[in-house]
Amino acid sequence: MTLIVARKHGDKISAVADTKITVHPTREAGSRRSLREYDAPVLKMAIVRSDLLVGVAGDAPPEALTAAAKHWHKGPAEDVLEALKNYTTSNDNGFVVAALSPARLWKVANGVVYERTARGETWEGTHSRTRPSWNSTPSGRTLAPSTSAS
């Protein structure tokens, strides 16, 4: 289960991502009763140039980053966003994109680019697709998945 979070702090960006890979039993041949965890860490977020960061959740993170790589080296962030938008229409991945000068944030999933700069934070990951009930602070900021039985 992947979780990538990015937050804007004035003209700066902070971002974190996990490095663990798990495969749900329904996605493997044979029926297993628990998730299989891989021991080796996997890159799910990369600073692809001095003003651009891309994080990926979903199927085959390294392959998704590689597929998007041809759009990183030139042009504005909007070109990268368009390429990722197209990629997510036929692949089960979601992306967090952060750019500097000025600091901006986006989430890209299911063929849609979501502007998140004004919100000041964005995230993508397994929980965004499977756990709609998240705890919130009084200001409405998402913190963590709900673990209560209520």
Rosetta blueprint (number, residue, H / E / L):
1 M L
2 T L
3 L E
4 I E
5 V E
6 A E
7 R E
8 K E
9 H E
10 G L
11 D L
12 K E
13 I E
14 S E
15 A E
16 V E
17 A E
18 D L
19 T L
20 K L
21 I L
22 T E
23 V E
24 H L
25 P H
26 T H
27 R H
28 E L
29 A L
30 G L
31 S L
32 R L
33 R L
34 S L
35 L L
36 R E
37 E E
38 Y L
39 D L
40 A L
41 P L
42 V L
43 L L
44 K L
45 M E
46 A E
47 I E
48 V E
49 R E
50 S L
51 D L
52 L E
53 L E
54 V E
55 G E
56 V E
57 A E
58 G E
59 D L
60 A L
61 P H
62 P H
63 E H
64 A H
65 L H
66 T H
67 A H
68 A H
69 A H
70 K H
71 H H
72 W L
73 H L
74 K L
75 G L
76 P L
77 A H
78 E H
79 D H
80 V H
81 L H
82 E H
83 A H
84 L H
85 K H
86 N H
87 Y H
88 T H
89 T H
90 S H
91 N L
92 D L
93 N E
94 G E
95 F E
96 V E
97 V E
98 A E
99 A E
100 L L
101 S L
102 P L
103 A L
104 R E
105 L E
106 W E
107 K E
108 V E
109 A E
110 N L
111 G L
112 V E
113 V E
114 Y E
115 E E
116 R L
117 T L
118 A L
119 R L
120 G L
121 E E
122 T E
123 W E
124 E E
125 G E
126 T H
127 H H
128 S H
129 R H
130 T H
131 R L
132 P L
133 S L
134 W E
135 N E
136 S E
137 T L
138 P L
139 S L
140 G L
141 R L
142 T E
143 L E
144 A E
145 P E
146 S L
147 T L
148 S L
149 A L
150 S L
